[in-house]
Amino acid sequence: MKINLTQVFRLSAQQVSSTLENETVILDYERGIYYTLDEVGTFIWKMLQQKPMTIAELKSGVLAEYDTDEAICENDIYELLKALLHEKLLEKV
């Protein structure tokens, strides 16, 4: 699946989520499946709850919040978005 830095993503309408401390639980209510996100995944999820964003915008937010390598950050965001797209919890705009 090709994803570029300027592609815009938004949360899918087929999910509901709840955040407790540094973890987010997501329910795909059409399939009845739960997913969980760790602290950084939760940070990204919260950013996407505010508005649709690109990988570049998400990367900028994560790098401002966490001390991490830029290349690793970008790859991890790409992998998370790819998984969320696959599970239909995220959509390309």
A tleap script that builds the chain and sets N, CA, C and O, in Angstrom:
source leaprc.protein.ff14SB
mol = sequence {
  NMET LYS ILE ASN LEU THR GLN VAL PHE ARG
  LEU SER ALA GLN GLN VAL SER SER THR LEU
  GLU ASN GLU THR VAL ILE LEU ASP TYR GLU
  ARG GLY ILE TYR TYR THR LEU ASP GLU VAL
  GLY THR PHE ILE TRP LYS MET LEU GLN GLN
  LYS PRO MET THR ILE ALA GLU LEU LYS SER
  GLY VAL LEU ALA GLU TYR ASP THR ASP GLU
  ALA ILE CYS GLU ASN ASP ILE TYR GLU LEU
  LEU LYS ALA LEU LEU HIE GLU LYS LEU LEU
  GLU LYS CVAL
}
set mol.1.N position { 0.843 -1.171 0.000 }
set mol.1.CA position { 0.000 0.000 0.000 }
set mol.1.C position { 0.892 1.239 0.000 }
set mol.1.O position { 1.738 1.409 0.877 }
set mol.2.N position { 0.693 2.084 -0.979 }
set mol.2.CA position { 1.480 3.308 -1.094 }
set mol.2.C position { 0.861 4.413 -0.253 }
set mol.2.O position { -0.328 4.712 -0.371 }
set mol.3.N position { 1.677 5.011 0.591 }
set mol.3.CA position { 1.271 6.163 1.385 }
set mol.3.C position { 2.387 7.191 1.248 }
set mol.3.O position { 3.558 6.863 1.439 }
set mol.4.N position { 2.032 8.438 0.918 }
set mol.4.CA position { 3.059 9.467 0.848 }
set mol.4.C position { 2.856 10.492 1.960 }
set mol.4.O position { 1.816 10.512 2.619 }
set mol.5.N position { 3.843 11.328 2.155 }
set mol.5.CA position { 3.825 12.279 3.272 }
set mol.5.C position { 2.723 13.320 3.168 }
set mol.5.O position { 2.341 13.917 4.174 }
set mol.6.N position { 2.205 13.546 1.964 }
set mol.6.CA position { 1.179 14.575 1.795 }
set mol.6.C position { -0.242 14.011 1.760 }
set mol.6.O position { -1.206 14.774 1.707 }
set mol.7.N position { -0.381 12.684 1.791 }
set mol.7.CA position { -1.714 12.063 1.823 }
set mol.7.C position { -2.398 12.423 3.138 }
set mol.7.O position { -1.782 12.347 4.200 }
set mol.8.N position { -3.665 12.815 3.071 }
set mol.8.CA position { -4.422 13.218 4.249 }
set mol.8.C position { -5.259 12.033 4.743 }
set mol.8.O position { -5.863 11.308 3.952 }
set mol.9.N position { -5.279 11.852 6.074 }
set mol.9.CA position { -6.008 10.755 6.706 }
set mol.9.C position { -6.991 11.302 7.742 }
set mol.9.O position { -6.764 12.343 8.358 }
set mol.10.N position { -8.090 10.564 7.910 }
set mol.10.CA position { -9.055 10.891 8.960 }
set mol.10.C position { -9.553 9.587 9.570 }
set mol.10.O position { -9.438 8.518 8.969 }
set mol.11.N position { -10.103 9.694 10.764 }
set mol.11.CA position { -10.655 8.528 11.435 }
set mol.11.C position { -11.927 8.072 10.728 }
set mol.11.O position { -12.701 8.889 10.229 }
set mol.12.N position { -12.128 6.789 10.695 }
set mol.12.CA position { -13.313 6.197 10.079 }
set mol.12.C position { -14.543 6.435 10.948 }
set mol.12.O position { -14.436 6.567 12.168 }
set mol.13.N position { -15.696 6.489 10.320 }
set mol.13.CA position { -16.951 6.659 11.050 }
set mol.13.C position { -17.427 5.349 11.677 }
set mol.13.O position { -18.353 5.365 12.489 }
set mol.14.N position { -16.819 4.220 11.322 }
set mol.14.CA position { -17.288 2.928 11.836 }
set mol.14.C position { -16.622 2.532 13.148 }
set mol.14.O position { -16.670 1.363 13.531 }
set mol.15.N position { -16.012 3.467 13.833 }
set mol.15.CA position { -15.329 3.155 15.078 }
set mol.15.C position { -15.742 4.118 16.176 }
set mol.15.O position { -16.201 5.230 15.914 }
set mol.16.N position { -15.571 3.673 17.401 }
set mol.16.CA position { -15.664 4.532 18.577 }
set mol.16.C position { -14.433 4.224 19.415 }
set mol.16.O position { -13.911 3.110 19.383 }
set mol.17.N position { -13.979 5.205 20.154 }
set mol.17.CA position { -12.768 4.991 20.951 }
set mol.17.C position { -12.886 5.668 22.298 }
set mol.17.O position { -13.700 6.568 22.505 }
set mol.18.N position { -12.039 5.201 23.213 }
set mol.18.CA position { -11.967 5.771 24.549 }
set mol.18.C position { -10.510 5.734 24.991 }
set mol.18.O position { -9.811 4.739 24.799 }
set mol.19.N position { -10.073 6.823 25.578 }
set mol.19.CA position { -8.702 6.910 26.052 }
set mol.19.C position { -8.686 6.940 27.564 }
set mol.19.O position { -9.404 7.721 28.187 }
set mol.20.N position { -7.862 6.083 28.153 }
set mol.20.CA position { -7.652 6.028 29.594 }
set mol.20.C position { -6.157 6.158 29.827 }
set mol.20.O position { -5.375 5.283 29.455 }
set mol.21.N position { -5.777 7.257 30.445 }
set mol.21.CA position { -4.373 7.572 30.687 }
set mol.21.C position { -3.621 7.563 29.357 }
set mol.21.O position { -3.897 8.400 28.498 }
set mol.22.N position { -2.678 6.641 29.165 }
set mol.22.CA position { -1.853 6.642 27.953 }
set mol.22.C position { -2.196 5.527 26.981 }
set mol.22.O position { -1.358 5.136 26.168 }
set mol.23.N position { -3.421 5.009 27.053 }
set mol.23.CA position { -3.823 3.924 26.169 }
set mol.23.C position { -5.206 4.215 25.598 }
set mol.23.O position { -6.085 4.719 26.297 }
set mol.24.N position { -5.387 3.892 24.327 }
set mol.24.CA position { -6.674 4.075 23.670 }
set mol.24.C position { -7.216 2.718 23.264 }
set mol.24.O position { -6.494 1.872 22.736 }
set mol.25.N position { -8.503 2.529 23.521 }
set mol.25.CA position { -9.205 1.330 23.083 }
set mol.25.C position { -10.163 1.765 21.975 }
set mol.25.O position { -10.923 2.720 22.140 }
set mol.26.N position { -10.121 1.060 20.852 }
set mol.26.CA position { -10.949 1.376 19.693 }
set mol.26.C position { -11.853 0.183 19.422 }
set mol.26.O position { -11.403 -0.962 19.427 }
set mol.27.N position { -13.128 0.459 19.185 }
set mol.27.CA position { -14.077 -0.587 18.835 }
set mol.27.C position { -14.534 -0.382 17.402 }
set mol.27.O position { -15.076 0.667 17.055 }
set mol.28.N position { -14.311 -1.385 16.582 }
set mol.28.CA position { -14.905 -1.420 15.251 }
set mol.28.C position { -16.270 -2.042 15.462 }
set mol.28.O position { -16.394 -3.264 15.533 }
set mol.29.N position { -17.300 -1.204 15.564 }
set mol.29.CA position { -18.602 -1.717 15.955 }
set mol.29.C position { -19.298 -2.501 14.849 }
set mol.29.O position { -20.243 -3.234 15.141 }
set mol.30.N position { -18.874 -2.380 13.598 }
set mol.30.CA position { -19.460 -3.202 12.543 }
set mol.30.C position { -19.012 -4.656 12.655 }
set mol.30.O position { -19.777 -5.574 12.361 }
set mol.31.N position { -17.770 -4.856 13.083 }
set mol.31.CA position { -17.237 -6.218 13.209 }
set mol.31.C position { -17.150 -6.680 14.659 }
set mol.31.O position { -16.912 -7.860 14.915 }
set mol.32.N position { -17.341 -5.764 15.614 }
set mol.32.CA position { -17.281 -6.135 17.023 }
set mol.32.C position { -15.883 -6.487 17.497 }
set mol.32.O position { -15.721 -7.346 18.364 }
set mol.33.N position { -14.871 -5.834 16.939 }
set mol.33.CA position { -13.476 -6.123 17.281 }
set mol.33.C position { -12.878 -4.909 17.994 }
set mol.33.O position { -13.076 -3.765 17.585 }
set mol.34.N position { -12.139 -5.191 19.074 }
set mol.34.CA position { -11.440 -4.144 19.832 }
set mol.34.C position { -9.970 -4.081 19.443 }
set mol.34.O position { -9.356 -5.096 19.113 }
set mol.35.N position { -9.418 -2.873 19.488 }
set mol.35.CA position { -7.994 -2.645 19.240 }
set mol.35.C position { -7.478 -1.741 20.350 }
set mol.35.O position { -8.243 -0.974 20.935 }
set mol.36.N position { -6.192 -1.826 20.640 }
set mol.36.CA position { -5.592 -0.923 21.624 }
set mol.36.C position { -4.380 -0.237 21.019 }
set mol.36.O position { -3.685 -0.792 20.168 }
set mol.37.N position { -4.148 0.976 21.477 }
set mol.37.CA position { -2.978 1.755 21.068 }
set mol.37.C position { -2.153 2.092 22.291 }
set mol.37.O position { -2.693 2.369 23.362 }
set mol.38.N position { -0.836 2.068 22.124 }
set mol.38.CA position { 0.066 2.452 23.205 }
set mol.38.C position { 0.123 3.978 23.325 }
set mol.38.O position { -0.678 4.680 22.709 }
set mol.39.N position { 1.053 4.480 24.105 }
set mol.39.CA position { 1.143 5.910 24.376 }
set mol.39.C position { 1.325 6.754 23.122 }
set mol.39.O position { 0.616 7.743 22.940 }
set mol.40.N position { 2.254 6.387 22.264 }
set mol.40.CA position { 2.502 7.179 21.047 }
set mol.40.C position { 1.339 7.007 20.073 }
set mol.40.O position { 0.916 7.972 19.437 }
set mol.41.N position { 0.825 5.792 19.953 }
set mol.41.CA position { -0.349 5.570 19.112 }
set mol.41.C position { -1.530 6.400 19.580 }
set mol.41.O position { -2.277 6.944 18.767 }
set mol.42.N position { -1.697 6.498 20.888 }
set mol.42.CA position { -2.755 7.321 21.468 }
set mol.42.C position { -2.544 8.787 21.132 }
set mol.42.O position { -3.499 9.495 20.813 }
set mol.43.N position { -1.303 9.250 21.200 }
set mol.43.CA position { -0.987 10.637 20.844 }
set mol.43.C position { -1.387 10.915 19.392 }
set mol.43.O position { -1.987 11.948 19.095 }
set mol.44.N position { -1.053 9.996 18.500 }
set mol.44.CA position { -1.398 10.143 17.079 }
set mol.44.C position { -2.920 10.101 16.903 }
set mol.44.O position { -3.480 10.901 16.153 }
set mol.45.N position { -3.576 9.186 17.579 }
set mol.45.CA position { -5.033 9.064 17.496 }
set mol.45.C position { -5.704 10.370 17.932 }
set mol.45.O position { -6.645 10.836 17.289 }
set mol.46.N position { -5.215 10.952 19.025 }
set mol.46.CA position { -5.773 12.219 19.512 }
set mol.46.C position { -5.574 13.336 18.486 }
set mol.46.O position { -6.454 14.178 18.304 }
set mol.47.N position { -4.421 13.344 17.818 }
set mol.47.CA position { -4.190 14.345 16.772 }
set mol.47.C position { -5.212 14.177 15.648 }
set mol.47.O position { -5.757 15.159 15.146 }
set mol.48.N position { -5.465 12.937 15.258 }
set mol.48.CA position { -6.414 12.664 14.177 }
set mol.48.C position { -7.861 12.933 14.594 }
set mol.48.O position { -8.714 13.178 13.742 }
set mol.49.N position { -8.139 12.890 15.888 }
set mol.49.CA position { -9.486 13.236 16.366 }
set mol.49.C position { -9.761 14.727 16.183 }
set mol.49.O position { -10.914 15.131 16.039 }
set mol.50.N position { -8.711 15.544 16.188 }
set mol.50.CA position { -8.874 16.987 16.047 }
set mol.50.C position { -9.220 17.387 14.624 }
set mol.50.O position { -10.076 18.241 14.397 }
set mol.51.N position { -8.526 16.743 13.642 }
set mol.51.CA position { -8.760 17.065 12.229 }
set mol.51.C position { -8.001 16.058 11.368 }
set mol.51.O position { -7.075 15.404 11.848 }
set mol.52.N position { -8.388 15.932 10.097 }
set mol.52.CA position { -7.603 15.087 9.189 }
set mol.52.C position { -6.185 15.638 9.063 }
set mol.52.O position { -5.979 16.851 9.074 }
set mol.53.N position { -5.197 14.727 8.943 }
set mol.53.CA position { -3.792 15.141 8.898 }
set mol.53.C position { -2.992 14.281 7.944 }
set mol.53.O position { -3.394 13.180 7.567 }
set mol.54.N position { -1.835 14.826 7.563 }
set mol.54.CA position { -0.877 14.098 6.737 }
set mol.54.C position { 0.140 13.405 7.649 }
set mol.54.O position { 0.218 13.705 8.841 }
set mol.55.N position { 0.915 12.482 7.083 }
set mol.55.CA position { 2.004 11.863 7.838 }
set mol.55.C position { 2.993 12.933 8.276 }
set mol.55.O position { 3.507 12.886 9.393 }
set mol.56.N position { 3.261 13.898 7.400 }
set mol.56.CA position { 4.206 14.964 7.748 }
set mol.56.C position { 3.732 15.742 8.975 }
set mol.56.O position { 4.538 16.068 9.847 }
set mol.57.N position { 2.436 16.042 9.052 }
set mol.57.CA position { 1.897 16.767 10.215 }
set mol.57.C position { 1.966 15.897 11.470 }
set mol.57.O position { 2.331 16.372 12.545 }
set mol.58.N position { 1.616 14.631 11.322 }
set mol.58.CA position { 1.687 13.723 12.467 }
set mol.58.C position { 3.123 13.579 12.960 }
set mol.58.O position { 3.378 13.598 14.164 }
set mol.59.N position { 4.059 13.436 12.022 }
set mol.59.CA position { 5.472 13.298 12.378 }
set mol.59.C position { 5.958 14.541 13.120 }
set mol.59.O position { 6.678 14.432 14.112 }
set mol.60.N position { 5.573 15.696 12.650 }
set mol.60.CA position { 5.969 16.948 13.303 }
set mol.60.C position { 5.460 16.993 14.740 }
set mol.60.O position { 6.189 17.396 15.645 }
set mol.61.N position { 4.214 16.582 14.950 }
set mol.61.CA position { 3.641 16.563 16.297 }
set mol.61.C position { 4.339 15.579 17.212 }
set mol.61.O position { 4.627 15.895 18.367 }
set mol.62.N position { 4.617 14.372 16.698 }
set mol.62.CA position { 5.287 13.350 17.503 }
set mol.62.C position { 6.703 13.792 17.855 }
set mol.62.O position { 7.138 13.635 18.996 }
set mol.63.N position { 7.424 14.344 16.882 }
set mol.63.CA position { 8.798 14.784 17.142 }
set mol.63.C position { 8.845 15.934 18.156 }
set mol.63.O position { 9.811 16.052 18.909 }
set mol.64.N position { 7.818 16.774 18.178 }
set mol.64.CA position { 7.760 17.869 19.154 }
set mol.64.C position { 7.475 17.342 20.556 }
set mol.64.O position { 7.882 17.953 21.545 }
set mol.65.N position { 6.773 16.204 20.646 }
set mol.65.CA position { 6.360 15.655 21.938 }
set mol.65.C position { 7.330 14.620 22.499 }
set mol.65.O position { 7.496 14.520 23.714 }
set mol.66.N position { 7.970 13.851 21.619 }
set mol.66.CA position { 8.810 12.732 22.038 }
set mol.66.C position { 10.224 12.876 21.481 }
set mol.66.O position { 10.427 13.416 20.394 }
set mol.67.N position { 11.176 12.393 22.232 }
set mol.67.CA position { 12.583 12.391 21.813 }
set mol.67.C position { 12.842 11.098 21.043 }
set mol.67.O position { 13.089 10.049 21.638 }
set mol.68.N position { 12.782 11.185 19.725 }
set mol.68.CA position { 12.953 10.001 18.888 }
set mol.68.C position { 13.636 10.378 17.584 }
set mol.68.O position { 13.674 11.550 17.211 }
set mol.69.N position { 14.166 9.395 16.904 }
set mol.69.CA position { 14.813 9.582 15.619 }
set mol.69.C position { 13.758 9.861 14.549 }
set mol.69.O position { 12.717 9.204 14.520 }
set mol.70.N position { 14.017 10.819 13.679 }
set mol.70.CA position { 13.047 11.226 12.665 }
set mol.70.C position { 12.677 10.085 11.707 }
set mol.70.O position { 11.501 9.904 11.391 }
set mol.71.N position { 13.651 9.332 11.253 }
set mol.71.CA position { 13.385 8.233 10.314 }
set mol.71.C position { 12.573 7.123 10.981 }
set mol.71.O position { 11.650 6.576 10.378 }
set mol.72.N position { 12.916 6.795 12.218 }
set mol.72.CA position { 12.169 5.778 12.957 }
set mol.72.C position { 10.743 6.263 13.197 }
set mol.72.O position { 9.793 5.496 13.042 }
set mol.73.N position { 10.591 7.515 13.570 }
set mol.73.CA position { 9.283 8.115 13.806 }
set mol.73.C position { 8.410 8.001 12.561 }
set mol.73.O position { 7.269 7.547 12.635 }
set mol.74.N position { 8.948 8.411 11.424 }
set mol.74.CA position { 8.188 8.368 10.175 }
set mol.74.C position { 7.782 6.937 9.826 }
set mol.74.O position { 6.643 6.693 9.429 }
set mol.75.N position { 8.702 6.004 9.973 }
set mol.75.CA position { 8.402 4.605 9.675 }
set mol.75.C position { 7.320 4.055 10.607 }
set mol.75.O position { 6.403 3.363 10.164 }
set mol.76.N position { 7.434 4.368 11.901 }
set mol.76.CA position { 6.442 3.881 12.863 }
set mol.76.C position { 5.051 4.457 12.580 }
set mol.76.O position { 4.050 3.749 12.693 }
set mol.77.N position { 4.989 5.733 12.213 }
set mol.77.CA position { 3.702 6.345 11.864 }
set mol.77.C position { 3.140 5.675 10.611 }
set mol.77.O position { 1.954 5.351 10.555 }
set mol.78.N position { 3.985 5.471 9.618 }
set mol.78.CA position { 3.567 4.790 8.395 }
set mol.78.C position { 2.985 3.417 8.722 }
set mol.78.O position { 1.919 3.065 8.216 }
set mol.79.N position { 3.663 2.643 9.555 }
set mol.79.CA position { 3.186 1.296 9.904 }
set mol.79.C position { 1.867 1.346 10.671 }
set mol.79.O position { 0.980 0.527 10.433 }
set mol.80.N position { 1.734 2.301 11.586 }
set mol.80.CA position { 0.482 2.443 12.332 }
set mol.80.C position { -0.661 2.801 11.391 }
set mol.80.O position { -1.730 2.193 11.455 }
set mol.81.N position { -0.447 3.781 10.521 }
set mol.81.CA position { -1.498 4.189 9.603 }
set mol.81.C position { -1.866 3.060 8.648 }
set mol.81.O position { -3.041 2.859 8.339 }
set mol.82.N position { -0.873 2.335 8.188 }
set mol.82.CA position { -1.126 1.190 7.310 }
set mol.82.C position { -2.019 0.158 8.009 }
set mol.82.O position { -2.953 -0.366 7.404 }
set mol.83.N position { -1.734 -0.129 9.277 }
set mol.83.CA position { -2.539 -1.088 10.044 }
set mol.83.C position { -3.950 -0.554 10.273 }
set mol.83.O position { -4.921 -1.300 10.148 }
set mol.84.N position { -4.071 0.720 10.604 }
set mol.84.CA position { -5.389 1.316 10.831 }
set mol.84.C position { -6.211 1.351 9.540 }
set mol.84.O position { -7.424 1.142 9.567 }
set mol.85.N position { -5.552 1.614 8.417 }
set mol.85.CA position { -6.236 1.573 7.120 }
set mol.85.C position { -6.714 0.157 6.812 }
set mol.85.O position { -7.842 -0.047 6.362 }
set mol.86.N position { -5.847 -0.808 7.059 }
set mol.86.CA position { -6.188 -2.207 6.794 }
set mol.86.C position { -7.413 -2.639 7.602 }
set mol.86.O position { -8.261 -3.380 7.105 }
set mol.87.N position { -7.498 -2.178 8.836 }
set mol.87.CA position { -8.624 -2.528 9.706 }
set mol.87.C position { -9.830 -1.610 9.502 }
set mol.87.O position { -10.844 -1.747 10.186 }
set mol.88.N position { -9.713 -0.673 8.557 }
set mol.88.CA position { -10.779 0.271 8.222 }
set mol.88.C position { -11.157 1.197 9.392 }
set mol.88.O position { -12.305 1.620 9.526 }
set mol.89.N position { -10.168 1.492 10.218 }
set mol.89.CA position { -10.357 2.440 11.322 }
set mol.89.C position { -9.921 3.837 10.915 }
set mol.89.O position { -10.150 4.809 11.636 }
set mol.90.N position { -9.289 3.926 9.748 }
set mol.90.CA position { -8.749 5.167 9.209 }
set mol.90.C position { -9.101 5.206 7.724 }
set mol.90.O position { -9.215 4.163 7.080 }
set mol.91.N position { -9.271 6.402 7.190 }
set mol.91.CA position { -9.587 6.563 5.769 }
set mol.91.C position { -8.674 7.607 5.142 }
set mol.91.O position { -8.258 8.566 5.793 }
set mol.92.N position { -8.372 7.404 3.871 }
set mol.92.CA position { -7.691 8.447 3.100 }
set mol.92.C position { -8.741 9.460 2.691 }
set mol.92.O position { -9.864 9.105 2.333 }
set mol.93.N position { -8.358 10.736 2.750 }
set mol.93.CA position { -9.291 11.809 2.364 }
set mol.93.C position { -9.091 12.118 0.898 }
set mol.93.O position { -9.769 12.989 0.353 }
savepdb mol mol.pdb
quit
